Amino acid sequence: MPKKLKIAFYGVWPEMKDYVRSKMSGFSVAISNEKISETNVSTDADVLAVFVEIPVTKKIIEKNTHLKMIATMSTGFDHIDLAAAKANKIPVCNVPTYGENTVAEHAMALILGLTRKLFPSVKRVKEGLYDFHGLRGVDLKGKTLGVIGTGHIGAHLIKMASGFEMNIIAYDAFPNKDLEKKLGFKYTTLNKLLAQSDIISLHTPLLPATHHLINKENIKKIKKGAYLINTARGALIDPEALVWGLQSNQLAGAGLDVLEDENLIQNYEQIISCSNDECKIKTTLLNNIIIDHPNSIVTPHNAFNSAEAIQRILDVTIENIKSFAKGKVINDVTVSKK
C-alpha cells in the first residue's frame, strides 16, 4: 500500500472541490466534474470516488490495474459492477445513512403535492385564474400508508406519517420486529399492502429480487385510487405497468424522484448516437408519458439534494477513504451483512 494514495473523484460539482481538497491533505487528489468513462478513467488511481449517477463498469474497473477501493457518494450501489469489484478484491464503500430524513421529507412532499393537488393549484393561479373548483384534495389523517422497505429512510417516513395520524403498514423481506413495536406500525405481506394502502411508498434497494417489484401483474392488485411514491430506484417499477395504472385510473397519481433508465431522459442525444439494443427507446418513451401525465409529479433524482445531506455524503465518503488508508475497510457493500 503506497504511503500517499491517489484518489480520483468524478462528477464532483464545482462548489464541492475546495471542501474536498481541504479534507484530503496527505493524499494525491484529482477532482473532475466529468462522469467517469472508459476514456477518461484514471488508470493509476488507488481509489475512485463517484456519485450515484455514474456507472462504474467491469471495463472501467479492469482498466485501472492500480485500483484498490471504490467509494460511492451514495447509499445505493447498483451503478457499480459489484461482481467485477469482488472478482478483483476491491471493496465498494457507500454512505449508508446520510439521507434518512432528507429523502423521507422529499417523499412526504410528493405525497402532499399529489393529495392536495399542489402543482395544478399553483399553475392555475399563475395563469391568472384564482378559483379552487376542481382542485379538491384528500386528507392524510386516517389514510393507510404502505411502506415497502423499512430501513433508515422508510423508518423515518413512518415517523413522519405518524404525525399526520395515518395508519401505517409495511412490507420488508427482513422484518424488523423491534422497529415495528417501537414505531407502532404493522408488517404484512406485499399483496395485502398493495390491496389495503391508500398511499404506497417505495424505500427498498434495487436488487435482482426487487427489479420491477411493482409490475404488470401486481399493479392490478393495488387499491383503486391509491397513490404510488418512489424515491428509491426507478427500476423498482415497470414503467409500462405504471403507464397502465395512471391511464386506467387504477392509480390516482404517482410521485416519482427516479425513473428506469433515467440517463436517457438526462441525455437525449444518446438515443441518436447508440444502437437500439443499448438505448431502450421504449422505456424512454414510457418515461415521457409518465412525466407528461396530469396525475404525476416527477422530480429529477433530487430527493438527496439538501445542503445538509451533501455535507454528510462528503464527510462519510472522506472518512471511508481515510479509514481504508489506515488499513480498516468500513461500509463495504461487497461484504455480506448477514
Backbone hydrogen bonds, N-H to C=O, Kabsch-Sander energy under -0.5 kcal/mol:
donor,donor_aa,acceptor,acceptor_aa,energy
5,L,3,K,-0.7
7,I,5,L,-0.6
7,I,28,S,-3.2
8,A,47,V,-2.9
9,F,7,I,-0.6
9,F,30,A,-3.1
10,Y,49,A,-2.8
11,G,34,E,-1.5
12,V,32,S,-2.1
16,M,13,W,-2.3
17,K,13,W,-0.7
17,K,14,P,-0.9
18,D,14,P,-0.5
20,V,16,M,-2.4
21,R,17,K,-2.6
22,S,18,D,-2.2
23,K,19,Y,-1.3
23,K,20,V,-0.6
24,M,20,V,-0.7
24,M,21,R,-0.8
27,F,24,M,-1.6
28,S,5,L,-2.6
29,V,27,F,-0.8
30,A,7,I,-2.7
32,S,9,F,-2.1
41,V,37,S,-1.5
45,A,42,S,-0.6
46,D,6,K,-2.0
47,V,6,K,-1.9
48,L,69,M,-1.8
49,A,8,A,-2.7
50,V,71,A,-2.1
54,I,51,F,-1.6
56,V,79,H,-2.7
57,T,55,P,-0.7
61,I,57,T,-2.4
62,E,58,K,-2.7
63,K,59,K,-1.7
64,N,60,I,-1.1
65,T,63,K,-1.1
66,H,43,T,-0.6
67,L,64,N,-1.1
68,K,46,D,-3.0
69,M,46,D,-1.4
70,I,91,P,-2.4
71,A,48,L,-3.4
72,T,70,I,-0.6
72,T,93,C,-2.3
73,M,50,V,-3.6
73,M,71,A,-0.5
74,S,72,T,-1.9
80,I,77,F,-1.5
81,D,56,V,-2.4
82,L,80,I,-1.5
85,A,81,D,-2.0
86,K,82,L,-3.0
87,A,83,A,-2.4
88,N,84,A,-1.5
89,K,86,K,-1.8
90,I,85,A,-3.1
93,C,70,I,-2.8
93,C,91,P,-0.5
94,N,331,N,-2.1
95,V,74,S,-2.8
98,Y,95,V,-0.5
100,E,97,T,-0.9
103,V,99,G,-2.5
104,A,99,G,-0.6
104,A,100,E,-0.6
105,E,101,N,-2.5
106,H,102,T,-1.5
107,A,103,V,-2.4
108,M,104,A,-2.3
109,A,105,E,-2.1
110,L,106,H,-2.2
111,I,107,A,-2.2
112,L,108,M,-2.7
113,G,109,A,-2.6
114,L,110,L,-2.1
115,T,111,I,-2.7
116,R,112,L,-2.0
117,K,114,L,-1.2
118,L,113,G,-2.2
121,S,117,K,-1.7
122,V,118,L,-2.5
123,K,119,F,-2.6
124,R,120,P,-2.1
125,V,121,S,-1.9
126,K,122,V,-2.5
127,E,123,K,-1.5
128,G,125,V,-1.8
129,L,124,R,-2.3
130,Y,128,G,-0.7
131,D,129,L,-1.2
135,L,132,F,-1.8
138,V,115,T,-2.0
142,G,165,E,-2.3
143,K,140,L,-2.3
145,L,143,K,-0.6
145,L,167,N,-3.2
146,G,144,T,-0.5
146,G,199,I,-3.4
147,V,145,L,-0.6
147,V,169,I,-2.4
148,I,146,G,-0.6
148,I,201,S,-2.7
149,G,147,V,-0.8
149,G,171,Y,-2.5
151,G,203,H,-0.5
155,A,151,G,-2.7
156,H,152,H,-1.5
157,L,153,I,-2.3
158,I,154,G,-2.0
159,K,155,A,-1.9
160,M,156,H,-2.1
161,A,157,L,-3.0
162,S,158,I,-1.9
163,G,159,K,-1.1
163,G,160,M,-0.6
164,F,160,M,-0.7
164,F,161,A,-0.8
165,E,162,S,-1.6
166,M,161,A,-1.7
167,N,143,K,-2.7
169,I,145,L,-2.6
170,A,186,K,-2.2
171,Y,147,V,-2.2
177,K,175,P,-0.8
180,E,176,N,-2.3
181,K,177,K,-2.1
182,K,178,D,-2.4
183,L,179,L,-2.9
184,G,180,E,-1.3
185,F,180,E,-1.0
186,K,168,I,-1.5
188,T,170,A,-2.5
193,L,189,T,-2.2
194,L,190,L,-2.5
195,A,191,N,-1.9
196,Q,192,K,-1.9
197,S,193,L,-1.9
198,D,144,T,-2.4
199,I,144,T,-1.8
200,I,227,Y,-2.8
201,S,146,G,-2.7
202,L,229,I,-2.2
203,H,148,I,-3.3
207,L,205,P,-0.8
210,T,207,L,-1.2
211,H,207,L,-1.2
212,H,235,A,-3.3
213,L,210,T,-1.6
214,I,236,L,-2.6
215,N,213,L,-0.6
219,I,215,N,-2.1
220,K,217,E,-0.7
221,K,218,N,-1.4
222,I,219,I,-0.9
223,K,194,L,-2.5
225,G,250,Q,-2.4
226,A,223,K,-1.8
226,A,250,Q,-0.9
227,Y,198,D,-2.1
228,L,253,G,-2.1
229,I,200,I,-3.3
230,N,255,G,-2.5
231,T,202,L,-1.0
236,L,233,R,-1.6
237,I,234,G,-1.8
238,D,214,I,-2.8
242,L,238,D,-2.1
243,V,239,P,-2.4
244,W,240,E,-1.9
245,G,241,A,-2.6
246,L,242,L,-2.3
247,Q,243,V,-2.8
248,S,244,W,-2.4
249,N,246,L,-0.8
250,Q,245,G,-0.9
251,L,245,G,-2.6
252,A,226,A,-2.7
253,G,226,A,-1.0
254,A,295,N,-1.8
255,G,228,L,-2.6
256,L,254,A,-0.6
256,L,297,I,-3.0
257,D,230,N,-2.8
258,V,230,N,-0.8
260,E,234,G,-0.6
262,E,259,L,-1.1
264,L,261,D,-1.4
265,I,262,E,-0.6
266,Q,262,E,-1.8
267,N,263,N,-1.7
270,Q,267,N,-1.7
271,I,268,Y,-1.8
272,I,268,Y,-0.6
272,I,269,E,-0.7
273,S,269,E,-1.4
274,C,270,Q,-1.1
278,E,275,S,-0.5
279,C,275,S,-1.5
280,K,276,N,-1.2
284,T,280,K,-1.5
285,L,281,I,-2.4
286,L,282,K,-2.4
287,N,283,T,-2.6
288,N,284,T,-1.8
289,I,285,L,-1.7
290,I,286,L,-2.3
291,I,287,N,-2.7
292,D,288,N,-2.1
293,H,289,I,-0.9
293,H,290,I,-0.6
296,S,293,H,-1.6
297,I,254,A,-2.5
299,T,256,L,-2.8
301,H,257,D,-1.3
301,H,299,T,-2.0
305,N,302,N,-1.5
306,S,304,F,-1.9
310,I,306,S,-2.5
311,Q,307,A,-1.7
312,R,308,E,-2.0
313,I,309,A,-2.8
314,L,310,I,-2.5
315,D,311,Q,-2.4
316,V,312,R,-2.6
317,T,313,I,-2.4
318,I,314,L,-2.6
319,E,315,D,-2.1
320,N,316,V,-2.5
321,I,317,T,-2.1
322,K,318,I,-2.7
323,S,319,E,-2.6
324,F,320,N,-2.0
325,A,321,I,-2.3
326,K,322,K,-1.1
327,G,324,F,-1.8
328,K,323,S,-2.5
329,V,327,G,-0.5
330,I,328,K,-0.5
333,V,92,V,-3.0
333,V,331,N,-0.7
335,V,332,D,-0.9
